[in-house]
Amino acid sequence: MAKLLGLLLAVCLVLSPAGLAAAQDTVKIAVYGPMTGEHAEQGRSFRVSAELQAEKWNKRGGAGGFKVVVVAFDDRNDAEEAAKIAEQVAGDMDVVGIIGSYTSGVSMAATPVFQKAGLVNISPSASHPNFTKAGKYIFRNNTIINVEGAGTLRAVDRILEAGKIGMLSIMTDWGKATAEIMEGLIERNPNVTLAAHEKCIDGSDDYSAPIANFRAAGVEAVIVVGMHNTFVPFARQYRQQDPNIGLAAFANLYDQQVLDLGGPLVEGTVFPVAYFNESDDPAVIEYRDAYHAVTGRYPSSLAAQSYDAAGIICEAIDDIRGKDRAYIRDYIAKIRYNGVGGEIVFDPEGEAQKVFMILQIQDEKFVYVD
C-alpha cells in the first residue's frame, strides 16, 4: 500500500503545475553552421563543442538552475538558409544565444535578424571586418582578420624567413576582404614584398595556372587565403613541382583534416592560433580529451572557440538566473572569461582580444614554434 501511495504521489508531482515547470526548466543555446557538405566537419565541431560545454554545466546543476540544451541547425554553408534559420531561432524565446556560423558571408546574412531580435550571436570563425558591425548583439570569439593576418605575416617573416611572397585568395566575401587586408599589411612590412597575387574559386581542384605564375615570379612562400578545401589541393600540387616552397595560412587550418588529407606535402606550413591542444592547462586537457572521446579526433582552434563561446553564454545565464536576452548581452560585453583559448574580453565593437601563437606542421604534427 505504501508503495502504491508513493507512486501516486510521484505521478501527482509530475502532473502538477510545479512538476510541469520543473520538467520545462531548460534554456537553449543554438548552434548553426554547415553540418553537411564539404565543410561539415566544421559545423559538427561547433555543435559537439557546445554540447560538451552544456554537459559540463549540467553536471554541476545547470546554468542559473536551468538545464542547458543545445539545438543545432544545418545552414549548408548557404546564406539564404542561414537567414531562414535566424528567423526561426530568433522567435524561440527559450534561445538566449546562438553560436555560428562558419564563413563570414553566411554569418553576415543572419546577423541583422539576430540584432533586430536582441539575440546574442557569437561566431567562432567569422573574421570579415564588417561582421560585428551589424550591431551590439553581435560578437566574435575569433579575431578580426587584420590581427590574425599580422600573425600569419610574422610567421612568414620569422619562421619561413621568406621575403618575396605570393598570395592565393578565394573569391568569396571573406577571401576578398582578407586579401585586401593582407596586401596592406605586406605593404607596411619592410621585410616582405608581394611578388604575385592569384585568385581562385573556393574549393577549386586545378591550381596549375596560379602555381606557374608564382614560380615565374620567384616567390619563396605563398600565403593561402582559403579553407582546407583550397589549401590542401593547392599545397599538394605546388609541392609536387617545388618541394621547398614555403606555405602559410590562418587559424582555420589548425585541423586534423589538413594532416589527414595533405600528409607530407603540407609539411612546414605555418599559421597563428589562439588555442593549442598540447597545452598543459587542465581546462584544455579536459576539453581535448572529452572531444576526442566523442569524435575520435582532436579539436581544431575554431572548435575550441565554439566551446568557449558556449561557456561565455552559460556564465551569463548563470549570473542572471534567467533568460533575459538584453541582460545576457550586457553581461557578455563586460565579461573577462578564462577559457581554453586563454582569457577572453570583448572590445566595444564585440571583437575578442586574443594573443596568437605560431604553429608549424612538422613530421605530420602541429608543433608550437613561436
N, C-alpha and C positions, 0 to 999 in steps of 0.2 A: 504493500500500500504506500509506504514511504517513497519507494522508487517511482511509483506512478505519480504521486503528488509532485515530486521533484521534476519529472518530465513535463508535467502540465505547466509548472511554474516557468520552466525554461522556454516553452512554447509561447507563453503569455508575454514573456520579456521580449522575445524576438518580434512578436506581432504588435506590441505596444508602441506608441509614438516614440518613446525613449529608445526602445530597441531598434526601431527603424532608423532613427537618427544615427545610432552607433554604427549600423551597417553602412550608412551613407557617408561616414565621416572620412572622406577622402579629398585629396586635392590633386589636380592633374598638371603635369609638365608635358608639353607636346614636343615632339621632335619631327622635323621634316627634312627630307633630303632624297637623293637617288637610292632607293632600296633595290632597284632592278637596273639592268643595263650595264654599260662598261664602267660606270663609277659607283656601282652598287656597294662595293667594299667600304667606300667612304660613308655612305648613308647608314649602312648597317653598323659601322663602328661608332657613329654618333648615338644610335639607338642603344646599343649594348652598353656603352659608357654611361649614358644617362640612367639606364636600368640598374647598373651596379651602384651608382650614387644613391638612387632611390632605395635600393635594398639595404645599403649601409645605414641610411637614416631610419628606415622602417624597423631595423633590428634593435634600435635604441628607443623605439616608441613613436617614431614618425617625426615630422617637422611641425612644430607647434601643436602637437597632438593629432595631426592629420596623417593618415596613411598616404604616402606619395605614390601616385600611379603615373607611369609613363605611357603616353599614347603616341604611336608613330604613324607617319604618313609618307607615302612614296610620291615625290614630285617628278620622278623620272628625269631629273635634271632639265626640266622644261618650265619656262617662265609662266606660261599660261596655266599650267597645272598648279604651280606654286601659288598663284593668285587665287585660284579656287580653294585650295587648302586653307589659305589665310582667312578667307571669308567664313569657312566652316569652323575653324578653330576660334576665331575672334568672337563668335556668337555663343560659345560654350563658356559660361561664367565660372565653371569649375577649373578651367585652364587659367593659370596665373602667370605662365611664362612659356616661351617657345624657343627651342634651340634649332638653328639651321639658317639657311641651307648651305650646300657645299660651295657652289660657284657664286661669284658676285652678281652676275646678271640675273640669275634665277632668284637669288635672295632679294634683290632690289625690286623685283616685280611684286613681292609680297609686303615689303616694309611699309608702304603707305597705308595698307589695311591695318596692320598692327598698330601703327601710330594713331590712326583715327580711333581705334577701339581702346586705346590706352593699355595695350598688352605688351609687356616686355619681350623683346626679341634679342637673343644673344647668339651671334654667329660664331662658330669655332674657326671659320676659314675665309669668310668674305673679306677680301683685302682691297677692294676698289675704294679709292679716296672718298667717293660720294655715298658709300653705304650708310654710314651713321648720320648723314645729313638729312635723312627722312624725318628725323625728329628726336625728341628726348627719350622716347621709349626704345630706341634702337642702340644696341651696344655690340661691340665685337670683342671676343676673348683671344683673338689673334691681334696682330698689329697692322696699322696702315702700311701699305707696301713700301713707302719710302724708308721706313725704319728697317724692315726686313731686307729690303734691297741693299741698304748700306751694309748689312751683314754679309750678303752674298758677294758684294764687291770687295769687302775686306778679305774674304776667303780667297777670292781670285788673286788679289794682290799679295797677301801674306803667305798663303798656303801653296797655291799653284805657281806663284811668282811669275805670273803672266802679265805682260804689258800691252801686247797687241791682241785685242779680244774681238770676238764676234758675238752676235746675239740672234737667237732664233725665237720668234714670238708667235703665239697663236692669235688668230684674228677673231677674238671674242672681246666683249667689253673689258673684261679683266686683263686680257692679253694686251690690248691696245693701250690701256691706261698704265699698266706696269711697264711696258716697253718705253713709253714716253718718260716715265719717272726714271727708269734706268739710264736712258740717254742723258738726262740732266745730271744724274749722279756721276756718270762716267766723265761727262764734260768738265765737272768741277774737281775731278780727281787727277792730280798731275802725274800719277804713276801709271795710268792706263789710257789707252786710246781705242775708240770703237772703229775697227777697220772695216767691218761689214755688218749689216743688219738685214736678215732674211725673215720673211713672214710665211706662215703656213696655215692650213686648215687644221683645226683641233682634231687630233687623232688620225692624221694622215699616215699613210704607210709607205710613202715614197719620198725620200729626202735627198735624192741624187743631185738635184739642181742646187739647193742650198749648200750642200757639202762641197760641191765643185766650186761654188763662189767663195766659200770660206777658205778653201785650200788655195785658191788663186790669190786671195788677199793676204795669205801668210799668217793667219791668226794662230795664236798659241793656245787659246782656250775659248770655249763658247759658253755663254750663259743662256740656258734654255728657259724661256718664259712659257711654261706649259705644265700640264699634268703628266702623270706617269704614262698615259697612253700616247703622248707625244714624245716624251723624253726617252723612254726605253727603246723604241724602234729607231729613233734618230741616233742615239748613242751606239747602238749595235751596228748600224750601217756605217757610221763615221769611223768607229774603232776598227772595222774590218779593212778600211783603207789606210787609216793612220792610227795605230795603237797608242800613240803618245799624245794625242790631242787632249788638252785639259777640259774638264766638264764641270759646270757649276749650275746650281738651280736654287730652289726655295724650299721652305719647310714642308710643303705638301709632298716632297719626295722622301721624307723620313717615314718609309712604309715598307713592310716586308715584301710587298708586291714588286718593288723595284729590284730587290735582290733576287727574288724568285724568277722574274722574267728577264732580267738583264744579265745575271751571272757575272762572269769575269769581265764582260765588255762594259760594265758600268764602274769598274774599279777606279778609285781615285777621285770620284765625284765629291764635291764639297757643297755644303749648304748650311744655313743657320737654323737653329731650333731653340725653342724655349723649354722644351721637355726632352728628357733622355731616359730611356728605360734602365740604363746601367747605373743610375743614381743610387746612393746608399741611404737616401731618405726613406724612412719606414713607410710613409704615406705612398710614395712611388712604388715601393716593393709590394705593398698590399694591393694597390690598384693593378699593377702589371701582372701579378700572379693570378688575381681574380679574373682579369680579362683573358688571360691565356687559358685558364681553366674552362671558360665558356666557349671560346672561339678556336682554341688550338694555335692562336697567333699572338704576337705581342702588339700592344697598341702603338699607333702612329702618334705623331705630335698633334695632329688635328683631333684624333680620338681623345687624347688627354685633355684637350681644350674643351671638348664637349663634356667630359667628366667634371671638370672644374666649373663649367657654366651651370650644370645641374646643381652642383654644390652651392654655388652662389645664390641660385633661386631658392633652394631649400633653406639656406640660412636666413634669407629674408622672410620666408613663410614662418620659420621658427620664431623670429623676433616679433612679428605681428600677431602670431597665433590666429591667423585669419586669411581671407582671400582678397583683401583689398588691393586691386591692381596698382592703384596710384601709390599707395604706401610702399608696396614691394619695389616699384620703380625708384622711389626716392631713397630707399634703403640701399639698393644696389649702386646708385650713383655715388654714395658716400662710403662704400664698403672697402675694407682692407682685408682681403681674403688670402689665407695661406693655402695654396692648392698644390697639386702635383707639378704644376708648371711654375712654381715659385709664388712669390707674393704678387697679388693682382689688385691694382687700383685703376679706376677709370678717370680720365680727364673730363672736363665739362662737355666735351663732344661725344662722350661714350666710347672713347678709344682706350683700350687696355695699355698700360705702360709695362713693358717687358724688357728683360735683358736676354740677349741671344748668345748662345754658344755655337761654335762651329764643329760640325761633324764631317767625317770623311769616310768613304767606303774603302775599307782595307781588308784584304783576304775575305771578301764577300761578307763583311760585317760592318756595322756602323761603329765608328770609333771617334771619341772626343779628341780634338786636336788643338782647340783654342778657346 
